[in-house]
């Protein structure tokens, strides 16, 4: 497993675990970051990422992306 910040752009990855505090995990789950789901990094700038999850594009910060393990 590795954090989302370490994956290549354009490659679909399966979410293995969502870490962090309970409120952080619930927030990410509401956005579609659930275990077993697929996430694809569209672009990354200064650690901030635009990702494709559940047919939606979402921008997340580096700290949030580090809590999502693929």
N, CA, C and O atoms as a Tinker XYZ file with bonds, in Angstrom:
   280  protein
     1  N      0.833000   -1.194000    0.000000    73     2
     2  CA     0.000000    0.000000    0.000000    64     1     3
     3  C      0.874000    1.253000    0.000000    63     2     4     5
     4  O      1.956000    1.280000    0.585000    81     3
     5  N      0.379000    2.276000   -0.665000    73     3     6
     6  CA     1.087000    3.559000   -0.678000    64     5     7
     7  C      0.056000    4.682000   -0.713000    63     6     8     9
     8  O     -1.074000    4.490000   -1.162000    81     7
     9  N      0.462000    5.866000   -0.228000    73     7    10
    10  CA    -0.487000    6.984000   -0.247000    64     9    11
    11  C     -0.778000    7.441000   -1.676000    63    10    12    13
    12  O      0.028000    7.250000   -2.586000    81    11
    13  N     -1.934000    8.039000   -1.843000    73    11    14
    14  CA    -2.376000    8.516000   -3.154000    64    13    15
    15  C     -1.379000    9.497000   -3.770000    63    14    16    17
    16  O     -1.291000    9.604000   -4.993000    81    15
    17  N     -0.629000   10.212000   -2.932000    73    15    18
    18  CA     0.320000   11.205000   -3.438000    64    17    19
    19  C      1.469000   10.567000   -4.214000    63    18    20    21
    20  O      2.195000   11.273000   -4.915000    81    19
    21  N      1.653000    9.247000   -4.107000    73    19    22
    22  CA     2.782000    8.585000   -4.759000    64    21    23
    23  C      2.422000    7.877000   -6.068000    63    22    24    25
    24  O      3.304000    7.314000   -6.716000    81    23
    25  N      1.149000    7.894000   -6.470000    73    23    26
    26  CA     0.756000    7.178000   -7.686000    64    25    27
    27  C      0.954000    8.055000   -8.926000    63    26    28    29
    28  O      1.016000    9.281000   -8.835000    81    27
    29  N      1.051000    7.398000  -10.085000    73    27    30
    30  CA     1.238000    8.118000  -11.347000    64    29    31
    31  C     -0.088000    8.672000  -11.833000    63    30    32    33
    32  O     -1.150000    8.113000  -11.562000    81    31
    33  N     -0.008000    9.781000  -12.556000    73    31    34
    34  CA    -1.209000   10.377000  -13.147000    64    33    35
    35  C     -1.771000    9.444000  -14.210000    63    34    36    37
    36  O     -1.020000    8.826000  -14.965000    81    35
    37  N     -3.096000    9.347000  -14.265000    73    35    38
    38  CA    -3.756000    8.578000  -15.311000    64    37    39
    39  C     -3.947000    7.105000  -15.016000    63    38    40    41
    40  O     -4.662000    6.429000  -15.755000    81    39
    41  N     -3.335000    6.582000  -13.965000    73    39    42
    42  CA    -3.473000    5.167000  -13.640000    64    41    43
    43  C     -4.604000    4.956000  -12.641000    63    42    44    45
    44  O     -4.593000    5.558000  -11.567000    81    43
    45  N     -5.591000    4.103000  -12.977000    73    43    46
    46  CA    -6.636000    3.807000  -11.991000    64    45    47
    47  C     -6.062000    2.978000  -10.842000    63    46    48    49
    48  O     -5.295000    2.044000  -11.080000    81    47
    49  N     -6.420000    3.304000   -9.616000    73    47    50
    50  CA    -5.945000    2.580000   -8.440000    64    49    51
    51  C     -7.130000    2.228000   -7.554000    63    50    52    53
    52  O     -8.093000    2.988000   -7.449000    81    51
    53  N     -7.042000    1.062000   -6.918000    73    51    54
    54  CA    -8.095000    0.632000   -5.995000    64    53    55
    55  C     -7.753000    1.133000   -4.596000    63    54    56    57
    56  O     -6.628000    0.961000   -4.127000    81    55
    57  N     -8.723000    1.749000   -3.937000    73    55    58
    58  CA    -8.520000    2.271000   -2.585000    64    57    59
    59  C     -8.503000    1.098000   -1.605000    63    58    60    61
    60  O     -9.474000    0.348000   -1.503000    81    59
    61  N     -7.384000    0.948000   -0.885000    73    59    62
    62  CA    -7.244000   -0.147000    0.075000    64    61    63
    63  C     -7.680000    0.273000    1.478000    63    62    64    65
    64  O     -8.249000   -0.523000    2.225000    81    63
    65  N     -7.406000    1.531000    1.827000    73    63    66
    66  CA    -7.715000    1.997000    3.179000    64    65    67
    67  C     -7.818000    3.518000    3.189000    63    66    68    69
    68  O     -7.088000    4.207000    2.476000    81    67
    69  N     -8.727000    4.027000    4.000000    73    67    70
    70  CA    -8.831000    5.471000    4.221000    64    69    71
    71  C     -8.501000    5.711000    5.686000    63    70    72    73
    72  O     -9.213000    5.240000    6.573000    81    71
    73  N     -7.425000    6.441000    5.939000    73    71    74
    74  CA    -6.964000    6.669000    7.304000    64    73    75
    75  C     -7.413000    8.005000    7.855000    63    74    76    77
    76  O     -8.255000    8.686000    7.268000    81    75
    77  N     -6.843000    8.371000    8.987000    73    75    78
    78  CA    -7.160000    9.647000    9.614000    64    77    79
    79  C     -8.177000    9.504000   10.724000    63    78    80    81
    80  O     -8.613000    8.405000   11.064000    81    79
    81  N     -8.544000   10.649000   11.279000    73    79    82
    82  CA    -9.545000   10.676000   12.351000    64    81    83
    83  C    -10.908000   10.286000   11.790000    63    82    84    85
    84  O    -11.134000   10.323000   10.580000    81    83
    85  N    -11.808000    9.913000   12.691000    73    83    86
    86  CA   -13.161000    9.488000   12.306000    64    85    87
    87  C    -13.850000   10.519000   11.412000    63    86    88    89
    88  O    -14.444000   10.161000   10.394000    81    87
    89  N    -13.771000   11.804000   11.789000    73    87    90
    90  CA   -14.449000   12.843000   10.994000    64    89    91
    91  C    -13.815000   12.989000    9.617000    63    90    92    93
    92  O    -14.514000   13.255000    8.639000    81    91
    93  N    -12.504000   12.818000    9.531000    73    91    94
    94  CA   -11.817000   12.902000    8.234000    64    93    95
    95  C    -12.235000   11.743000    7.344000    63    94    96    97
    96  O    -12.505000   11.937000    6.159000    81    95
    97  N    -12.290000   10.540000    7.906000    73    95    98
    98  CA   -12.700000    9.364000    7.127000    64    97    99
    99  C    -14.129000    9.524000    6.620000    63    98   100   101
   100  O    -14.413000    9.208000    5.465000    81    99
   101  N    -15.025000   10.008000    7.468000    73    99   102
   102  CA   -16.421000   10.194000    7.057000    64   101   103
   103  C    -16.530000   11.230000    5.933000    63   102   104   105
   104  O    -17.297000   11.053000    4.987000    81   103
   105  N    -15.745000   12.322000    6.050000    73   103   106
   106  CA   -15.740000   13.359000    5.022000    64   105   107
   107  C    -15.283000   12.783000    3.682000    63   106   108   109
   108  O    -15.907000   13.028000    2.649000    81   107
   109  N    -14.180000   12.010000    3.705000    73   107   110
   110  CA   -13.663000   11.428000    2.472000    64   109   111
   111  C    -14.626000   10.396000    1.897000    63   110   112   113
   112  O    -14.765000   10.294000    0.679000    81   111
   113  N    -15.294000    9.626000    2.761000    73   111   114
   114  CA   -16.275000    8.649000    2.288000    64   113   115
   115  C    -17.437000    9.335000    1.588000    63   114   116   117
   116  O    -17.938000    8.840000    0.579000    81   115
   117  N    -17.868000   10.478000    2.122000    73   115   118
   118  CA   -18.966000   11.222000    1.477000    64   117   119
   119  C    -18.570000   11.715000    0.094000    63   118   120   121
   120  O    -19.417000   11.849000   -0.789000    81   119
   121  N    -17.277000   11.984000   -0.092000    73   119   122
   122  CA   -16.794000   12.413000   -1.404000    64   121   123
   123  C    -16.653000   11.241000   -2.371000    63   122   124   125
   124  O    -16.495000   11.441000   -3.576000    81   123
   125  N    -16.712000   10.010000   -1.841000    73   123   126
   126  CA   -16.619000    8.826000   -2.699000    64   125   127
   127  C    -15.364000    8.004000   -2.498000    63   126   128   129
   128  O    -15.164000    7.008000   -3.194000    81   127
   129  N    -14.513000    8.396000   -1.563000    73   127   130
   130  CA   -13.285000    7.644000   -1.299000    64   129   131
   131  C    -13.599000    6.511000   -0.325000    63   130   132   133
   132  O    -13.446000    6.664000    0.887000    81   131
   133  N    -14.042000    5.370000   -0.866000    73   131   134
   134  CA   -14.399000    4.226000   -0.033000    64   133   135
   135  C    -13.494000    3.042000   -0.376000    63   134   136   137
   136  O    -13.039000    2.906000   -1.511000    81   135
   137  N    -13.242000    2.200000    0.606000    73   135   138
   138  CA   -12.420000    1.011000    0.403000    64   137   139
   139  C    -13.018000    0.160000   -0.711000    63   138   140   141
   140  O    -14.214000   -0.134000   -0.713000    81   139
   141  N    -12.166000   -0.231000   -1.657000    73   139   142
   142  CA   -12.623000   -1.018000   -2.795000    64   141   143
   143  C    -12.993000   -0.172000   -3.996000    63   142   144   145
   144  O    -13.152000   -0.698000   -5.097000    81   143
   145  N    -13.131000    1.124000   -3.802000    73   143   146
   146  CA   -13.450000    2.028000   -4.906000    64   145   147
   147  C    -12.217000    2.314000   -5.756000    63   146   148   149
   148  O    -11.090000    2.031000   -5.351000    81   147
   149  N    -12.445000    2.875000   -6.927000    73   147   150
   150  CA   -11.349000    3.201000   -7.843000    64   149   151
   151  C    -11.134000    4.705000   -7.866000    63   150   152   153
   152  O    -12.085000    5.485000   -7.912000    81   151
   153  N     -9.855000    5.099000   -7.834000    73   151   154
   154  CA    -9.499000    6.515000   -7.898000    64   153   155
   155  C     -8.382000    6.682000   -8.931000    63   154   156   157
   156  O     -7.449000    5.881000   -8.989000    81   155
   157  N     -8.494000    7.733000   -9.742000    73   155   158
   158  CA    -7.486000    8.034000  -10.753000    64   157   159
   159  C     -7.010000    9.466000  -10.560000    63   158   160   161
   160  O     -7.820000   10.388000  -10.469000    81   159
   161  N     -5.689000    9.649000  -10.497000    73   159   162
   162  CA    -5.123000   10.992000  -10.371000    64   161   163
   163  C     -5.130000   11.647000  -11.752000    63   162   164   165
   164  O     -4.547000   11.123000  -12.702000    81   163
   165  N     -5.792000   12.792000  -11.851000    73   163   166
   166  CA    -5.855000   13.530000  -13.121000    64   165   167
   167  C     -4.638000   14.449000  -13.241000    63   166   168   169
   168  O     -3.951000   14.452000  -14.262000    81   167
   169  N     -4.381000   15.225000  -12.191000    73   167   170
   170  CA    -3.209000   16.102000  -12.197000    64   169   171
   171  C     -2.774000   16.387000  -10.765000    63   170   172   173
   172  O     -3.530000   16.203000   -9.811000    81   171
   173  N     -1.519000   16.847000  -10.648000    73   171   174
   174  CA    -0.969000   17.146000   -9.331000    64   173   175
   175  C     -0.092000   18.389000   -9.439000    63   174   176   177
   176  O      0.782000   18.471000  -10.301000    81   175
   177  N     -0.337000   19.354000   -8.553000    73   175   178
   178  CA     0.446000   20.588000   -8.523000    64   177   179
   179  C      0.795000   20.908000   -7.082000    63   178   180   181
   180  O     -0.097000   21.090000   -6.253000    81   179
   181  N      2.077000   20.978000   -6.776000    73   179   182
   182  CA     2.549000   21.280000   -5.420000    64   181   183
   183  C      1.911000   20.383000   -4.360000    63   182   184   185
   184  O      1.643000   20.830000   -3.245000    81   183
   185  N      1.667000   19.117000   -4.708000    73   183   186
   186  CA     1.088000   18.179000   -3.756000    64   185   187
   187  C     -0.426000   18.176000   -3.740000    63   186   188   189
   188  O     -1.032000   17.216000   -3.263000    81   187
   189  N     -1.057000   19.233000   -4.252000    73   187   190
   190  CA    -2.519000   19.264000   -4.338000    64   189   191
   191  C     -2.942000   18.501000   -5.590000    63   190   192   193
   192  O     -2.310000   18.613000   -6.641000    81   191
   193  N     -4.009000   17.732000   -5.465000    73   191   194
   194  CA    -4.364000   16.827000   -6.553000    64   193   195
   195  C     -5.791000   17.016000   -7.033000    63   194   196   197
   196  O     -6.687000   17.388000   -6.276000    81   195
   197  N     -5.968000   16.747000   -8.320000    73   195   198
   198  CA    -7.305000   16.613000   -8.880000    64   197   199
   199  C     -7.439000   15.135000   -9.221000    63   198   200   201
   200  O     -6.643000   14.583000   -9.979000    81   199
   201  N     -8.465000   14.504000   -8.644000    73   199   202
   202  CA    -8.644000   13.071000   -8.845000    64   201   203
   203  C    -10.037000   12.787000   -9.387000    63   202   204   205
   204  O    -10.965000   13.579000   -9.218000    81   203
   205  N    -10.158000   11.652000  -10.033000    73   203   206
   206  CA   -11.433000   11.191000  -10.553000    64   205   207
   207  C    -11.888000   10.040000   -9.665000    63   206   208   209
   208  O    -11.213000    9.013000   -9.587000    81   207
   209  N    -13.024000   10.203000   -8.999000    73   207   210
   210  CA   -13.557000    9.145000   -8.147000    64   209   211
   211  C    -15.070000    9.113000   -8.323000    63   210   212   213
   212  O    -15.730000   10.148000   -8.226000    81   211
   213  N    -15.622000    7.928000   -8.583000    73   211   214
   214  CA   -17.070000    7.766000   -8.808000    64   213   215
   215  C    -17.607000    8.754000   -9.839000    63   214   216   217
   216  O    -18.604000    9.433000   -9.594000    81   215
   217  N    -16.950000    8.833000  -10.983000    73   215   218
   218  CA   -17.361000    9.700000  -12.092000    64   217   219
   219  C    -17.406000   11.183000  -11.742000    63   218   220   221
   220  O    -18.106000   11.950000  -12.403000    81   219
   221  N    -16.672000   11.596000  -10.718000    73   219   222
   222  CA   -16.602000   13.013000  -10.346000    64   221   223
   223  C    -15.144000   13.425000  -10.221000    63   222   224   225
   224  O    -14.293000   12.635000   -9.813000    81   223
   225  N    -14.871000   14.665000  -10.574000    73   223   226
   226  CA   -13.525000   15.210000  -10.366000    64   225   227
   227  C    -13.516000   15.991000   -9.071000    63   226   228   229
   228  O    -14.364000   16.856000   -8.849000    81   227
   229  N    -12.556000   15.683000   -8.218000    73   227   230
   230  CA   -12.477000   16.305000   -6.901000    64   229   231
   231  C    -11.055000   16.795000   -6.678000    63   230   232   233
   232  O    -10.091000   16.096000   -6.990000    81   231
   233  N    -10.931000   17.997000   -6.138000    73   231   234
   234  CA    -9.612000   18.528000   -5.773000    64   233   235
   235  C     -9.407000   18.282000   -4.283000    63   234   236   237
   236  O    -10.265000   18.611000   -3.465000    81   235
   237  N     -8.255000   17.696000   -3.941000    73   235   238
   238  CA    -7.937000   17.467000   -2.532000    64   237   239
   239  C     -6.513000   17.914000   -2.255000    63   238   240   241
   240  O     -5.660000   17.902000   -3.143000    81   239
   241  N     -6.270000   18.306000   -1.024000    73   239   242
   242  CA    -4.935000   18.735000   -0.611000    64   241   243
   243  C     -4.032000   17.553000   -0.329000    63   242   244   245
   244  O     -4.482000   16.412000   -0.221000    81   243
   245  N     -2.759000   17.848000   -0.213000    73   243   246
   246  CA    -1.752000   16.809000    0.018000    64   245   247
   247  C     -2.009000   16.054000    1.318000    63   246   248   249
   248  O     -1.842000   14.836000    1.372000    81   247
   249  N     -2.415000   16.773000    2.369000    73   247   250
   250  CA    -2.653000   16.114000    3.659000    64   249   251
   251  C     -3.794000   15.109000    3.566000    63   250   252   253
   252  O     -3.718000   14.033000    4.160000    81   251
   253  N     -4.851000   15.445000    2.830000    73   251   254
   254  CA    -5.969000   14.502000    2.641000    64   253   255
   255  C     -5.534000   13.331000    1.756000    63   254   256   257
   256  O     -5.863000   12.180000    2.041000    81   255
   257  N     -4.801000   13.625000    0.690000    73   255   258
   258  CA    -4.359000   12.574000   -0.235000    64   257   259
   259  C     -3.451000   11.563000    0.467000    63   258   260   261
   260  O     -3.465000   10.383000    0.118000    81   259
   261  N     -2.673000   12.002000    1.437000    73   259   262
   262  CA    -1.794000   11.091000    2.176000    64   261   263
   263  C     -2.576000   10.123000    3.055000    63   262   264   265
   264  O     -2.036000    9.092000    3.456000    81   263
   265  N     -3.824000   10.425000    3.363000    73   263   266
   266  CA    -4.652000    9.544000    4.194000    64   265   267
   267  C     -5.340000    8.462000    3.383000    63   266   268   269
   268  O     -5.903000    7.523000    3.944000    81   267
   269  N     -5.295000    8.593000    2.049000    73   267   270
   270  CA    -5.936000    7.614000    1.167000    64   269   271
   271  C     -4.853000    6.666000    0.654000    63   270   272   273
   272  O     -3.947000    7.075000   -0.072000    81   271
   273  N     -4.960000    5.396000    1.043000    73   271   274
   274  CA    -3.947000    4.402000    0.663000    64   273   275
   275  C     -4.481000    3.521000   -0.452000    63   274   276   277
   276  O     -5.610000    3.034000   -0.402000    81   275
   277  N     -3.628000    3.327000   -1.474000    73   275   278
   278  CA    -4.012000    2.492000   -2.617000    64   277   279
   279  C     -3.044000    1.342000   -2.773000    63   278   280
   280  O     -3.198000    0.525000   -3.681000    81   279
